[in-house]
């Protein structure tokens, strides 16, 4: 029920709200917000290390489904629990949005392979110059959308490939 309400809010938001988009190249991107599903935690952790080696300041928000029973408390990632965001009262999305709007991000990288309405809702509210990820809907949530990945491969490979493609294309974008 709550996801249906978020879906309608997103549709209205995309229709009436426009934001100023800047296409920054990789050298101009210093602060990055990464969104992902915890089922791909290991692959994303490798990607995070690569970003940090490149001198990027990375903030991470991950969505944990009920089936995923792993404990992520020893990470410095902000974990969004499915059991918390699926309920009507006490939903933490509004608090998370306020937290994220206090920060400035040059880019948001969405490493989810499947649509996640909760992370998409966060993405829509984050003021970032560049938003990028795998195109999963016809909504205009991304400035740079990766439309295809190699199919038939394991999901872990797809997440790694998505990260590589995003960095590759951001590196090729010229400024101005």
C-alpha positions as CSV (number, residue, x, y, z in Angstrom):
1,X,0.0,0.0,0.0
2,X,2.7,2.5,1.0
3,X,4.7,1.7,-2.2
4,X,1.7,2.6,-4.2
5,X,1.5,6.0,-2.6
6,X,5.2,6.6,-3.2
7,X,4.7,5.6,-6.8
8,X,2.0,8.2,-7.3
9,X,4.1,10.8,-5.5
10,X,7.0,10.1,-7.8
11,X,4.9,10.5,-10.9
12,X,3.6,13.8,-9.7
13,X,7.1,14.9,-8.7
14,X,8.6,14.1,-12.1
15,X,5.8,15.9,-13.9
16,X,6.1,19.2,-12.0
17,X,9.6,19.4,-10.7
18,X,12.6,20.1,-12.8
19,X,16.1,20.5,-11.5
20,X,19.2,22.1,-12.9
21,X,21.4,19.3,-14.3
22,X,25.2,19.7,-14.7
23,X,27.1,17.1,-16.5
24,X,30.3,16.8,-14.6
25,X,33.1,14.6,-15.8
26,X,34.9,12.2,-13.5
27,X,37.6,14.6,-12.5
28,X,35.1,17.2,-11.3
29,X,33.2,14.7,-9.1
30,X,34.5,14.7,-5.6
31,X,31.5,13.6,-3.5
32,X,29.4,10.6,-4.4
33,X,26.3,9.0,-2.9
34,X,25.9,5.3,-3.7
35,X,22.6,3.5,-3.5
36,X,22.4,-0.3,-3.6
37,X,20.7,-3.4,-2.4
38,X,22.5,-5.3,0.3
39,X,22.2,-8.6,-1.6
40,X,25.1,-7.2,-3.7
41,X,27.1,-6.0,-0.7
42,X,30.4,-7.8,-1.5
43,X,30.5,-6.5,-5.1
44,X,29.6,-2.9,-4.0
45,X,32.2,-3.0,-1.2
46,X,34.9,-3.6,-3.9
47,X,33.5,-0.7,-5.9
48,X,33.6,1.5,-2.9
49,X,37.3,0.8,-2.3
50,X,38.0,1.7,-5.9
51,X,36.2,5.0,-5.5
52,X,38.0,5.8,-2.3
53,X,41.4,5.0,-3.9
54,X,40.5,7.5,-6.6
55,X,40.1,10.1,-3.9
56,X,36.3,10.3,-4.0
57,X,34.4,11.0,-0.8
58,X,31.7,8.3,-0.7
59,X,28.5,8.1,1.3
60,X,26.6,4.9,1.0
61,X,22.9,4.0,1.6
62,X,21.8,0.4,1.2
63,X,18.4,-1.3,1.2
64,X,18.1,-4.5,3.2
65,X,15.3,-6.8,2.3
66,X,13.6,-8.9,5.1
67,X,15.1,-12.1,3.6
68,X,18.7,-10.8,4.1
69,X,19.5,-11.7,7.7
70,X,23.1,-10.5,7.6
71,X,24.3,-8.0,10.2
72,X,25.7,-4.8,8.6
73,X,26.2,-2.9,11.9
74,X,30.0,-3.1,11.5
75,X,30.0,-1.1,8.3
76,X,29.8,2.7,8.0
77,X,26.9,2.3,5.4
78,X,23.5,3.6,6.3
79,X,21.2,0.6,6.1
80,X,17.5,1.1,5.2
81,X,15.5,-1.8,6.4
82,X,12.5,-3.1,4.3
83,X,10.5,-3.8,7.5
84,X,10.8,-0.2,8.5
85,X,10.1,1.6,5.2
86,X,7.1,-0.6,4.3
87,X,4.9,0.6,7.1
88,X,2.8,3.6,7.2
89,X,3.7,5.1,10.6
90,X,7.2,5.6,11.8
91,X,8.6,5.3,8.3
92,X,12.2,6.6,8.2
93,X,12.2,7.8,4.6
94,X,11.4,11.4,5.5
95,X,14.2,11.5,8.1
96,X,16.6,10.0,5.6
97,X,15.6,12.6,3.0
98,X,16.3,15.4,5.4
99,X,19.7,13.9,6.3
100,X,20.6,13.7,2.6
101,X,19.4,17.1,1.7
102,X,21.7,18.6,4.3
103,X,24.7,17.3,2.3
104,X,25.9,18.2,-1.1
105,X,26.7,15.5,-3.6
106,X,28.3,15.9,-7.0
107,X,27.0,12.6,-8.2
108,X,24.6,9.8,-7.2
109,X,25.4,6.3,-8.4
110,X,22.5,3.9,-8.2
111,X,23.9,0.3,-8.3
112,X,20.5,-1.5,-8.0
113,X,19.7,-3.9,-10.8
114,X,16.0,-4.1,-10.1
115,X,13.5,-1.3,-9.4
116,X,13.3,-0.3,-5.7
117,X,10.6,2.3,-5.1
118,X,12.1,3.4,-1.8
119,X,15.6,4.0,-3.2
120,X,14.0,5.7,-6.2
121,X,12.1,8.0,-3.9
122,X,15.3,8.9,-2.1
123,X,17.0,9.5,-5.4
124,X,14.3,11.9,-6.6
125,X,14.8,14.0,-3.5
126,X,18.6,14.2,-3.5
127,X,20.0,17.4,-4.9
128,X,23.0,16.2,-6.9
129,X,24.5,17.5,-10.2
130,X,24.6,14.1,-11.8
131,X,22.4,11.1,-11.2
132,X,23.2,7.8,-12.9
133,X,22.2,4.2,-12.8
134,X,20.7,1.3,-14.7
135,X,17.5,2.4,-16.5
136,X,14.6,0.3,-15.0
137,X,11.6,2.6,-15.8
138,X,10.6,5.3,-18.2
139,X,10.9,7.9,-15.4
140,X,13.4,10.6,-15.8
141,X,15.3,9.8,-12.6
142,X,18.8,9.6,-14.2
143,X,20.9,12.1,-16.2
144,X,23.1,9.3,-17.4
145,X,21.2,6.0,-17.8
146,X,22.9,2.7,-18.6
147,X,20.3,0.9,-20.7
148,X,21.8,-2.5,-21.1
149,X,24.1,-4.9,-19.3
150,X,25.3,-8.3,-20.4
151,X,22.5,-10.7,-19.7
152,X,22.9,-14.3,-18.8
153,X,25.7,-13.4,-16.4
154,X,25.5,-13.7,-12.6
155,X,24.0,-10.7,-10.8
156,X,27.3,-10.1,-9.1
157,X,29.0,-9.7,-12.5
158,X,26.2,-7.4,-13.6
159,X,26.7,-5.1,-10.5
160,X,30.5,-5.0,-11.2
161,X,29.8,-4.2,-14.9
162,X,27.3,-1.5,-14.0
163,X,29.9,0.2,-11.8
164,X,32.5,0.0,-14.5
165,X,30.2,1.4,-17.2
166,X,29.1,4.3,-15.0
167,X,32.7,5.3,-14.2
168,X,33.7,4.8,-17.9
169,X,30.9,7.1,-19.2
170,X,31.4,9.7,-16.4
171,X,35.1,9.8,-17.3
172,X,34.2,10.4,-21.0
173,X,31.8,13.3,-20.4
174,X,33.3,16.7,-21.1
175,X,32.4,19.8,-19.1
176,X,31.1,23.0,-20.5
